[in-house]
Amino acid sequence: MQCPYCSSNDTKVIDSRETGSSIRRRRECLNCGNRFTTYERVEDIPFMVIKKDGRREHFNREKIKTGIMKACEKRPISMEKIEQLVDKVEVDLRRMGKMEIESKVIGRLVVRELKKLDKIAYIRFASVYREFNDLESFENELKKLKKAKKSN
């Protein structure tokens, strides 16, 4: 593995742990001494995402991660938690065993997991995914959250 700081290929693994569908490895460069993290995952057969307008594109986990990161901006949520959420969504999608999946299915999975992780990030993501167009849409979703919280 090449060091991102000095480009040396002389690195060692300090720690490894499973994070859903990937393995997180902490590495140390034996040349400069800096540490960095890598993720290793099995390369799966790609599947297609069917967009709202009918277009098809290859599944891209980075797009999901970017959307989740925007929703979690300025929230106390670590990158490790975000990676775990993306891993969970990707594993759930692959378990469906389909070669084509509608984008709304992916959105529902992300919304479900974000709701468990952080209510503010959930509302942020849901407002884009569900296309809230007015204040009433936000209020209705907040009422549902409050009602669910009271019943727990």
Backbone as ProteinMPNN parsed JSONL, in Angstrom:
{"seq_chain_A": "MQCPYCSSNDTKVIDSRETGSSIRRRRECLNCGNRFTTYERVEDIPFMVIKKDGRREHFNREKIKTGIMKACEKRPISMEKIEQLVDKVEVDLRRMGKMEIESKVIGRLVVRELKKLDKIAYIRFASVYREFNDLESFENELKKLKKAKKSN", "coords_chain_A": {"N_chain_A": [[0.853, -1.181, 0.0], [0.566, 2.162, -0.853], [1.923, 5.015, 0.727], [0.0, 7.863, 1.5], [1.226, 10.233, 2.138], [4.05, 10.309, 1.689], [4.445, 8.698, -0.467], [5.763, 6.281, -0.304], [6.159, 2.735, -0.583], [6.488, 1.157, 1.549], [4.895, 0.061, 4.038], [3.076, -0.837, 7.053], [0.519, -2.896, 8.541], [-1.301, -1.889, 11.304], [-3.647, -2.24, 12.737], [-6.647, -4.094, 12.253], [-10.093, -4.302, 11.43], [-13.431, -5.513, 11.05], [-15.951, -3.824, 9.244], [-18.909, -3.986, 8.613], [-19.458, -4.625, 5.323], [-16.845, -4.395, 4.667], [-13.28, -4.246, 5.365], [-11.568, -2.453, 7.719], [-8.454, -0.964, 7.851], [-5.787, 0.159, 9.797], [-2.854, 1.767, 9.027], [0.724, 2.158, 9.025], [3.31, 4.17, 7.833], [6.5, 3.073, 7.136], [8.523, 4.605, 6.309], [8.044, 7.484, 6.612], [6.591, 7.562, 8.971], [3.961, 8.4, 9.318], [0.444, 7.784, 9.871], [-2.375, 6.119, 8.427], [-5.675, 5.326, 7.133], [-7.163, 2.556, 5.5], [-9.658, 0.981, 3.451], [-10.907, -2.179, 2.733], [-12.669, -4.123, 0.453], [-14.784, -6.677, -0.93], [-14.939, -7.028, -4.39], [-17.824, -6.618, -6.041], [-20.308, -7.78, -8.405], [-21.363, -5.282, -10.54], [-24.416, -3.381, -10.267], [-27.333, -1.871, -11.757], [-28.822, 1.351, -11.368], [-32.035, 2.554, -11.448], [-33.159, 5.586, -12.349], [-35.43, 8.31, -11.39], [-36.381, 9.472, -13.743], [-36.216, 7.418, -15.512], [-33.739, 6.889, -16.63], [-30.748, 4.89, -16.607], [-28.031, 4.043, -14.513], [-24.757, 3.047, -13.41], [-24.437, 1.6, -10.188], [-23.218, 3.582, -7.553], [-21.522, 3.793, -4.763], [-20.272, 5.964, -3.642], [-21.84, 8.161, -4.269], [-24.022, 7.813, -2.61], [-22.738, 8.0, -0.154], [-21.812, 10.665, -0.269], [-24.253, 12.083, -0.239], [-25.208, 11.349, 2.289], [-23.183, 12.385, 3.89], [-23.555, 15.13, 3.457], [-26.048, 15.453, 4.665], [-25.333, 14.914, 7.264], [-23.676, 16.934, 7.962], [-22.032, 19.103, 10.199], [-22.983, 17.731, 12.376], [-22.733, 15.546, 15.218], [-21.419, 13.116, 14.137], [-19.419, 10.485, 13.329], [-16.985, 9.73, 10.727], [-16.611, 7.045, 10.568], [-19.066, 5.994, 11.443], [-20.664, 6.91, 9.35], [-19.534, 5.502, 7.192], [-20.205, 2.92, 8.037], [-22.977, 3.051, 7.846], [-23.311, 3.42, 5.072], [-22.167, 1.017, 4.208], [-24.059, -0.79, 5.315], [-26.39, -0.13, 3.866], [-25.513, -0.768, 1.262], [-25.01, -3.543, 1.536], [-27.609, -4.435, 2.116], [-28.857, -3.789, -0.317], [-27.468, -5.455, -2.135], [-28.19, -7.936, -1.157], [-30.738, -8.139, -2.071], [-30.49, -9.183, -4.54], [-30.916, -8.308, -7.148], [-30.38, -7.114, -10.488], [-31.034, -4.63, -11.301], [-32.05, -1.739, -9.631], [-34.42, 0.468, -8.316], [-33.975, 3.965, -7.774], [-35.501, 5.058, -5.743], [-35.807, 2.982, -3.932], [-33.265, 2.747, -2.875], [-33.095, 5.253, -1.659], [-35.104, 4.978, 0.311], [-33.933, 3.03, 1.958], [-31.655, 4.422, 2.885], [-32.875, 6.567, 4.248], [-34.218, 5.136, 6.263], [-32.043, 4.103, 7.757], [-30.671, 6.459, 8.477], [-32.561, 7.643, 10.099], [-32.429, 6.095, 12.372], [-29.87, 6.726, 13.188], [-29.479, 9.606, 13.441], [-31.682, 12.145, 14.061], [-31.823, 14.775, 13.024], [-30.107, 14.723, 10.789], [-31.54, 12.834, 9.402], [-33.956, 14.256, 8.823], [-32.899, 16.258, 7.18], [-31.902, 14.75, 4.991], [-34.251, 13.433, 4.187], [-35.787, 15.614, 3.407], [-34.769, 16.319, 0.949], [-34.805, 13.877, -0.481], [-37.546, 13.16, -0.359], [-38.565, 15.35, -1.497], [-39.528, 17.797, -0.183], [-41.547, 20.547, -0.491], [-42.593, 22.67, 0.811], [-43.23, 24.409, 3.927], [-45.151, 23.036, 5.354], [-44.759, 20.347, 4.674], [-42.363, 19.771, 6.002], [-43.248, 20.199, 8.653], [-45.179, 18.167, 8.934], [-43.567, 15.867, 8.764], [-41.944, 16.248, 11.016], [-43.909, 16.063, 13.005], [-44.565, 13.364, 12.766], [-42.156, 12.239, 13.618], [-42.067, 13.135, 16.286], [-44.357, 11.881, 17.297], [-43.621, 9.194, 16.993], [-41.486, 9.124, 18.759], [-42.725, 9.562, 21.216], [-44.215, 7.224, 21.453], [-42.257, 5.384, 21.896]], "CA_chain_A": [[0.0, 0.0, 0.0], [1.381, 3.371, -0.985], [1.668, 6.05, 1.721], [-0.535, 9.074, 0.882], [2.024, 11.388, 2.54], [5.387, 10.348, 1.071], [4.382, 7.785, -1.613], [6.556, 5.072, -0.078], [5.4, 1.484, -0.584], [6.924, 0.42, 2.723], [3.935, 0.318, 5.119], [2.644, -2.028, 7.782], [-0.817, -2.843, 9.127], [-1.264, -1.786, 12.761], [-4.908, -2.733, 13.286], [-7.683, -4.445, 11.282], [-11.392, -4.677, 11.986], [-14.525, -5.576, 10.084], [-16.958, -2.768, 9.333], [-19.962, -4.354, 7.666], [-19.006, -5.373, 4.15], [-15.453, -4.071, 4.37], [-12.31, -4.356, 6.453], [-10.861, -1.194, 7.964], [-7.081, -1.222, 8.279], [-4.923, 1.289, 10.161], [-1.516, 1.48, 8.528], [1.791, 3.097, 9.368], [4.393, 4.222, 6.853], [7.789, 2.809, 7.774], [9.453, 5.627, 5.825], [7.821, 8.805, 7.232], [5.98, 7.386, 10.279], [2.558, 8.816, 9.35], [-0.558, 6.723, 9.881], [-3.543, 6.363, 7.581], [-6.681, 4.266, 7.141], [-7.632, 2.048, 4.214], [-10.803, 0.08, 3.518], [-10.812, -3.262, 1.763], [-13.962, -4.777, 0.279], [-14.882, -7.594, -2.053], [-15.494, -6.386, -5.579], [-19.045, -7.313, -6.439], [-20.826, -7.518, -9.748], [-22.101, -4.01, -10.469], [-25.812, -3.379, -10.685], [-27.782, -0.605, -12.303], [-29.812, 2.113, -10.623], [-33.031, 3.167, -12.33], [-33.461, 6.918, -11.828], [-36.839, 8.707, -11.483], [-36.744, 9.778, -15.131], [-36.071, 6.211, -16.326], [-32.343, 6.64, -16.996], [-30.055, 3.877, -15.827], [-26.607, 4.293, -14.325], [-24.123, 2.087, -12.511], [-24.488, 1.904, -8.757], [-22.022, 4.268, -7.095], [-21.657, 3.975, -3.317], [-19.775, 7.292, -3.276], [-22.96, 9.101, -4.359], [-24.781, 7.638, -1.371], [-21.899, 8.538, 0.921], [-21.821, 12.124, -0.386], [-25.557, 12.55, 0.232], [-25.272, 11.146, 3.734], [-22.26, 13.347, 4.498], [-24.21, 16.442, 3.437], [-27.102, 15.429, 5.682], [-24.7, 14.825, 8.587], [-22.765, 18.062, 8.142], [-22.114, 19.82, 11.479], [-23.617, 16.861, 13.361], [-21.7, 14.753, 15.903], [-21.435, 11.779, 13.542], [-18.069, 10.191, 12.827], [-16.87, 9.142, 9.393], [-16.763, 5.594, 10.737], [-20.518, 5.729, 11.475], [-21.172, 7.126, 7.994], [-19.08, 4.336, 6.416], [-21.013, 1.767, 8.456], [-24.309, 3.24, 7.282], [-23.2, 3.148, 3.627], [-21.97, -0.435, 4.11], [-25.333, -1.455, 5.607], [-27.276, 0.089, 2.719], [-25.001, -1.543, 0.129], [-25.249, -4.966, 1.821], [-29.046, -4.667, 1.947], [-29.149, -3.754, -1.758], [-26.906, -6.656, -2.764], [-28.983, -9.096, -0.708], [-31.96, -8.202, -2.879], [-30.163, -10.053, -5.664], [-31.415, -7.763, -8.419], [-29.386, -6.444, -11.331], [-31.494, -3.25, -11.422], [-32.769, -1.29, -8.436], [-34.912, 1.842, -8.45], [-33.326, 4.901, -6.85], [-36.359, 5.287, -4.573], [-35.528, 1.898, -2.982], [-32.024, 3.15, -2.214], [-33.458, 6.379, -0.793], [-35.839, 4.461, 1.476], [-32.961, 2.372, 2.845], [-30.835, 5.466, 3.518], [-33.745, 7.279, 5.19], [-34.452, 4.238, 7.408], [-30.828, 4.026, 8.57], [-30.387, 7.781, 9.047], [-33.544, 7.884, 11.154], [-31.887, 5.427, 13.556], [-28.592, 7.331, 13.55], [-29.555, 11.014, 13.848], [-32.965, 12.688, 13.584], [-31.605, 15.988, 12.22], [-29.58, 14.264, 9.499], [-32.678, 12.174, 8.757], [-34.843, 15.289, 8.266], [-32.187, 16.905, 6.074], [-31.881, 13.843, 3.837], [-35.636, 13.201, 3.768], [-36.312, 16.81, 2.739], [-34.329, 16.259, -0.453], [-35.281, 12.623, -1.059], [-39.003, 13.2, -0.507], [-38.852, 16.607, -2.201], [-40.374, 18.712, 0.568], [-41.641, 21.799, -1.243], [-43.125, 23.743, 1.626], [-43.077, 24.277, 5.373], [-46.107, 22.024, 5.821], [-44.133, 19.034, 4.507], [-41.44, 19.639, 7.132], [-44.032, 20.079, 9.879], [-45.782, 16.834, 8.969], [-42.516, 14.894, 9.067], [-41.576, 16.458, 12.418], [-44.998, 15.508, 13.825], [-44.408, 11.898, 12.742], [-41.014, 11.925, 14.474], [-42.463, 13.356, 17.676], [-45.31, 10.833, 17.637], [-42.856, 7.95, 17.128], [-40.668, 9.246, 19.963], [-43.628, 9.407, 22.361], [-44.646, 5.825, 21.559], [-41.105, 4.547, 22.291]], "C_chain_A": [[0.888, 1.23, 0.0], [0.949, 4.422, 0.046], [1.14, 7.309, 1.022], [0.285, 10.326, 1.19], [3.35, 11.462, 1.788], [5.517, 9.411, -0.13], [5.257, 6.544, -1.482], [5.64, 3.851, -0.097], [5.71, 0.633, 0.64], [6.024, 0.775, 3.913], [3.612, -0.98, 5.843], [1.255, -1.795, 8.363], [-0.68, -2.873, 10.645], [-2.494, -2.438, 13.383], [-5.864, -3.031, 12.142], [-8.97, -4.74, 12.018], [-12.443, -4.651, 10.894], [-15.488, -4.428, 10.339], [-18.034, -3.068, 8.307], [-19.404, -5.178, 6.532], [-17.554, -5.075, 3.794], [-14.572, -4.307, 5.604], [-11.561, -3.034, 6.539], [-9.472, -1.543, 8.485], [-6.387, 0.093, 8.6], [-3.522, 0.886, 9.741], [-0.548, 2.549, 8.982], [2.868, 3.007, 8.298], [5.713, 4.027, 7.594], [8.846, 3.825, 7.337], [9.284, 6.95, 6.578], [7.154, 8.718, 8.608], [4.524, 7.815, 10.382], [1.64, 7.603, 9.31], [-1.739, 7.122, 9.005], [-4.44, 5.142, 7.597], [-7.018, 3.867, 5.714], [-8.828, 1.141, 4.468], [-10.673, -0.936, 2.398], [-12.178, -3.924, 1.677], [-13.934, -5.677, -0.951], [-15.506, -6.848, -3.222], [-16.664, -7.214, -6.072], [-19.409, -6.991, -7.876], [-21.65, -6.241, -9.674], [-23.568, -4.19, -10.873], [-26.199, -1.974, -11.113], [-28.833, 0.028, -11.389], [-30.742, 2.759, -11.643], [-33.459, 4.477, -11.681], [-34.946, 7.239, -12.023], [-37.291, 8.925, -12.927], [-36.558, 8.583, -16.072], [-34.654, 5.918, -16.785], [-31.766, 5.562, -16.104], [-28.585, 4.275, -15.705], [-26.059, 3.258, -13.361], [-24.247, 2.556, -11.071], [-23.153, 2.515, -8.345], [-22.188, 4.572, -5.602], [-21.178, 5.352, -2.867], [-20.884, 8.342, -3.356], [-23.818, 9.024, -3.102], [-24.017, 8.279, -0.218], [-21.91, 10.064, 0.908], [-23.134, 12.708, 0.136], [-25.695, 12.442, 1.736], [-24.363, 12.154, 4.445], [-22.86, 14.75, 4.521], [-25.28, 16.526, 4.518], [-26.517, 15.475, 7.092], [-23.764, 15.989, 8.884], [-23.081, 18.801, 9.442], [-22.913, 19.053, 12.527], [-22.526, 16.013, 14.002], [-21.677, 13.294, 15.429], [-20.076, 11.531, 12.899], [-18.114, 9.618, 11.416], [-17.034, 7.625, 9.476], [-18.242, 5.213, 10.754], [-21.128, 5.9, 10.084], [-20.783, 5.947, 7.1], [-19.923, 3.103, 6.753], [-22.414, 1.853, 7.871], [-24.303, 2.915, 5.796], [-23.019, 1.651, 3.399], [-23.285, -1.178, 4.296], [-26.286, -1.327, 4.426], [-26.818, -0.769, 1.538], [-25.235, -3.04, 0.328], [-26.725, -5.295, 1.609], [-29.431, -4.691, 0.467], [-28.66, -5.026, -2.448], [-27.679, -7.91, -2.375], [-30.286, -9.23, -1.477], [-31.747, -9.075, -4.115], [-30.655, -9.583, -7.017], [-30.286, -7.092, -9.186], [-29.753, -4.973, -11.554], [-32.344, -2.9, -10.205], [-33.182, 0.161, -8.641], [-34.268, 2.732, -7.394], [-34.173, 5.145, -5.608], [-36.17, 4.195, -3.516], [-34.272, 2.243, -2.182], [-32.312, 4.283, -1.225], [-34.18, 5.919, 0.456], [-34.896, 3.799, 2.475], [-32.12, 3.401, 3.599], [-31.653, 6.203, 4.58], [-33.962, 6.433, 6.442], [-33.241, 4.213, 8.342], [-30.471, 5.366, 9.209], [-31.333, 8.099, 10.2], [-33.076, 7.259, 12.466], [-30.652, 6.15, 14.094], [-28.727, 8.738, 14.129], [-30.796, 11.646, 13.233], [-32.788, 13.934, 12.701], [-31.081, 15.613, 10.833], [-30.693, 13.58, 8.7], [-33.586, 13.2, 8.088], [-34.184, 15.966, 7.071], [-32.229, 16.028, 4.821], [-33.294, 13.647, 3.291], [-36.201, 14.404, 3.017], [-35.921, 16.85, 1.268], [-34.93, 15.036, -1.133], [-36.79, 12.655, -1.319], [-39.498, 14.499, -1.132], [-39.857, 17.476, -1.447], [-40.373, 20.058, -0.16], [-42.143, 22.971, -0.408], [-42.932, 23.431, 3.115], [-43.982, 23.184, 5.936], [-45.53, 20.609, 5.712], [-43.154, 18.756, 5.646], [-42.213, 19.396, 8.43], [-44.644, 18.693, 10.013], [-44.752, 15.775, 9.331], [-42.061, 15.026, 10.514], [-42.641, 15.898, 13.364], [-44.884, 13.989, 13.89], [-43.254, 11.479, 13.658], [-41.384, 12.056, 15.951], [-43.416, 12.26, 18.161], [-44.594, 9.503, 17.851], [-42.025, 7.967, 18.399], [-41.509, 9.024, 21.209], [-44.039, 7.948, 22.554], [-43.508, 4.883, 21.94], [-40.882, 4.607, 23.725]], "O_chain_A": [[1.847, 1.318, 0.767], [-0.242, 4.682, 0.215], [1.748, 7.779, 0.061], [0.07, 11.37, 0.575], [3.739, 12.526, 1.307], [6.581, 9.338, -0.745], [5.466, 5.831, -2.464], [4.485, 3.926, 0.323], [5.236, -0.498, 0.745], [6.341, 1.671, 4.695], [3.841, -2.073, 5.326], [0.861, -0.662, 8.64], [-0.032, -3.757, 11.205], [-2.405, -3.1, 14.417], [-5.89, -2.293, 11.157], [-8.961, -5.347, 13.089], [-12.36, -3.874, 9.942], [-15.802, -4.098, 11.483], [-18.06, -2.457, 7.238], [-18.93, -6.295, 6.739], [-17.087, -5.467, 2.725], [-15.057, -4.533, 6.712], [-10.993, -2.561, 5.555], [-9.326, -2.313, 9.434], [-6.39, 1.024, 7.794], [-3.059, -0.209, 10.063], [-0.929, 3.681, 9.281], [3.286, 1.918, 7.906], [6.003, 4.732, 8.56], [9.928, 3.897, 7.92], [10.252, 7.483, 7.121], [7.149, 9.705, 9.344], [3.903, 7.619, 11.426], [1.998, 6.544, 8.793], [-2.058, 8.302, 8.861], [-4.03, 4.061, 8.018], [-7.144, 4.716, 4.831], [-8.99, 0.602, 5.562], [-10.366, -0.588, 1.257], [-12.781, -4.25, 2.7], [-13.16, -5.46, -1.883], [-16.487, -6.123, -3.055], [-16.505, -8.368, -6.469], [-18.884, -6.053, -8.477], [-22.541, -6.128, -8.832], [-23.906, -5.034, -11.703], [-25.476, -1.011, -10.858], [-29.616, -0.66, -10.734], [-30.296, 3.423, -12.578], [-34.047, 4.483, -10.6], [-35.644, 6.523, -12.74], [-38.424, 8.61, -13.292], [-36.72, 8.716, -17.285], [-34.378, 4.824, -17.276], [-32.233, 5.346, -14.986], [-27.977, 4.773, -16.652], [-26.807, 2.662, -12.586], [-24.171, 3.75, -10.777], [-22.091, 2.031, -8.736], [-22.907, 5.498, -5.228], [-21.619, 5.856, -1.834], [-20.874, 9.308, -2.594], [-24.282, 10.044, -2.593], [-24.589, 9.009, 0.591], [-22.007, 10.69, 1.964], [-23.134, 13.703, 0.861], [-26.236, 13.339, 2.383], [-24.734, 12.708, 5.48], [-22.692, 15.48, 5.498], [-25.405, 17.541, 5.202], [-27.139, 16.014, 8.008], [-23.13, 16.027, 9.939], [-24.24, 19.087, 9.745], [-23.457, 19.649, 13.457], [-21.487, 15.785, 13.382], [-21.887, 12.367, 16.212], [-19.644, 12.285, 12.027], [-19.135, 9.096, 10.97], [-17.542, 7.001, 8.545], [-18.63, 4.216, 10.145], [-22.001, 5.129, 9.684], [-21.61, 5.449, 6.336], [-20.306, 2.341, 5.865], [-22.976, 0.843, 7.447], [-25.189, 2.212, 5.31], [-23.64, 1.078, 2.505], [-23.6, -2.089, 3.53], [-26.919, -2.305, 4.029], [-27.635, -1.421, 0.888], [-25.619, -3.734, -0.613], [-27.057, -6.311, 0.996], [-30.24, -5.519, 0.048], [-29.38, -5.604, -3.262], [-27.807, -8.839, -3.173], [-30.873, -10.311, -1.529], [-32.696, -9.635, -4.666], [-30.796, -10.387, -7.939], [-29.347, -6.565, -8.59], [-28.908, -4.167, -11.943], [-33.23, -3.654, -9.803], [-32.383, 0.983, -9.089], [-34.043, 2.306, -6.261], [-33.633, 5.409, -4.534], [-36.355, 4.455, -2.327], [-34.226, 2.053, -0.966], [-31.829, 4.267, -0.093], [-33.904, 6.415, 1.548], [-35.035, 3.979, 3.685], [-31.898, 3.27, 4.803], [-31.168, 6.434, 5.688], [-33.899, 6.949, 7.557], [-33.386, 4.291, 9.562], [-30.018, 5.406, 10.353], [-30.941, 8.752, 11.167], [-33.296, 7.818, 13.54], [-30.416, 6.181, 15.302], [-28.16, 9.036, 15.18], [-30.938, 11.676, 12.01], [-33.529, 14.117, 11.735], [-31.561, 16.129, 9.824], [-30.777, 13.728, 7.481], [-33.949, 13.042, 6.923], [-34.84, 16.218, 6.061], [-32.548, 16.502, 3.73], [-33.509, 13.69, 2.079], [-37.002, 14.241, 2.097], [-36.67, 17.364, 0.438], [-35.494, 15.135, -2.223], [-37.251, 12.225, -2.376], [-40.702, 14.714, -1.276], [-40.9, 17.848, -1.986], [-39.314, 20.634, -0.411], [-42.124, 24.118, -0.854], [-42.524, 22.333, 3.491], [-43.613, 22.491, 6.884], [-45.79, 19.768, 6.573], [-43.117, 17.652, 6.19], [-41.877, 18.502, 9.207], [-44.626, 18.11, 11.097], [-45.039, 14.878, 10.124], [-41.817, 14.017, 11.176], [-42.312, 15.327, 14.403], [-45.085, 13.395, 14.95], [-43.357, 10.491, 14.384], [-41.052, 11.192, 16.763], [-43.299, 11.774, 19.286], [-44.918, 8.766, 18.782], [-41.873, 6.934, 19.052], [-41.063, 8.373, 22.154], [-44.193, 7.489, 23.686], [-43.747, 3.721, 22.271], [-39.961, 3.97, 24.234]]}, "name": "protein", "num_of_chains": 1, "seq": "MQCPYCSSNDTKVIDSRETGSSIRRRRECLNCGNRFTTYERVEDIPFMVIKKDGRREHFNREKIKTGIMKACEKRPISMEKIEQLVDKVEVDLRRMGKMEIESKVIGRLVVRELKKLDKIAYIRFASVYREFNDLESFENELKKLKKAKKSN"}
